[in-house]
């Protein structure tokens, strides 16, 4: 994990993720309004932030949860892309 210092904006991203209710609609619009970022850019920045030691120290439960969710998405995507080997 990288050891970049968290900025106020990075903490705001983590706070937003922690507070947004799971499954609630309208997150993309809230991202645009609150952070002036496209959802794609927001998730790029969030992906960088959750890989830092500072984020892990700031909110370990959230960061571990986000890292697990990302790993689950990667495994699901890889499973769909890679055909099963048959005998």
PEGI-V741252 format. One record per residue. RES is the residue in one small letter. OMEGA is omega in degrees with one decimal (NA if undefined). NEAR is the number of other C-alpha atoms within 8 Angstrom. Layout:
{{RES & OMEGA & NEAR} {RES & OMEGA & NEAR}}
This chain:
{{x & 178.5 & 5} {x & -177.8 & 6} {x & 177.8 & 7} {x & 177.2 & 7} {x & 176.9 & 5} {x & 173.7 & 10} {x & 175.2 & 6} {x & 179.4 & 6} {x & 178.3 & 7} {x & 176.8 & 10} {x & 178.8 & 11} {x & 176.9 & 8} {x & -179.9 & 9} {x & 178.1 & 12} {x & 178.7 & 8} {x & 179.2 & 8} {x & -178.7 & 7} {x & -172.4 & 7} {x & -177.0 & 6} {x & -179.5 & 8} {x & 179.8 & 5} {x & 177.0 & 4} {x & -179.9 & 4} {x & 179.7 & 7} {x & 173.3 & 4} {x & -176.6 & 6} {x & -179.7 & 8} {x & 179.3 & 8} {x & 178.2 & 7} {x & 177.2 & 8} {x & 179.7 & 13} {x & -176.9 & 11} {x & -172.8 & 8} {x & -173.0 & 6} {x & -176.2 & 6} {x & 177.9 & 7} {x & 169.5 & 10} {x & 176.9 & 9} {x & 179.2 & 9} {x & 179.4 & 7} {x & 177.5 & 8} {x & -177.8 & 10} {x & 173.3 & 8} {x & -179.6 & 8} {x & 179.2 & 8} {x & 177.9 & 11} {x & 175.8 & 8} {x & -174.9 & 8} {x & -175.6 & 10} {x & 176.8 & 11} {x & -177.4 & 10} {x & 175.2 & 12} {x & -178.3 & 10} {x & 178.4 & 10} {x & 179.2 & 15} {x & 177.2 & 13} {x & -177.3 & 7} {x & -178.4 & 7} {x & -174.3 & 9} {x & -179.0 & 9} {x & 179.7 & 7} {x & -176.3 & 9} {x & 178.2 & 11} {x & 177.8 & 9} {x & 179.1 & 8} {x & 178.1 & 9} {x & 177.6 & 9} {x & -179.9 & 8} {x & 178.4 & 8} {x & 179.3 & 8} {x & 177.2 & 8} {x & 178.6 & 8} {x & 179.9 & 8} {x & -179.6 & 8} {x & 178.0 & 8} {x & 179.5 & 8} {x & -179.9 & 8} {x & 179.0 & 8} {x & 178.2 & 8} {x & -177.0 & 7} {x & -176.6 & 6} {x & 179.3 & 6} {x & 178.6 & 6} {x & 177.0 & 4} {x & -177.9 & 4} {x & 178.9 & 3} {x & NA & 2}}
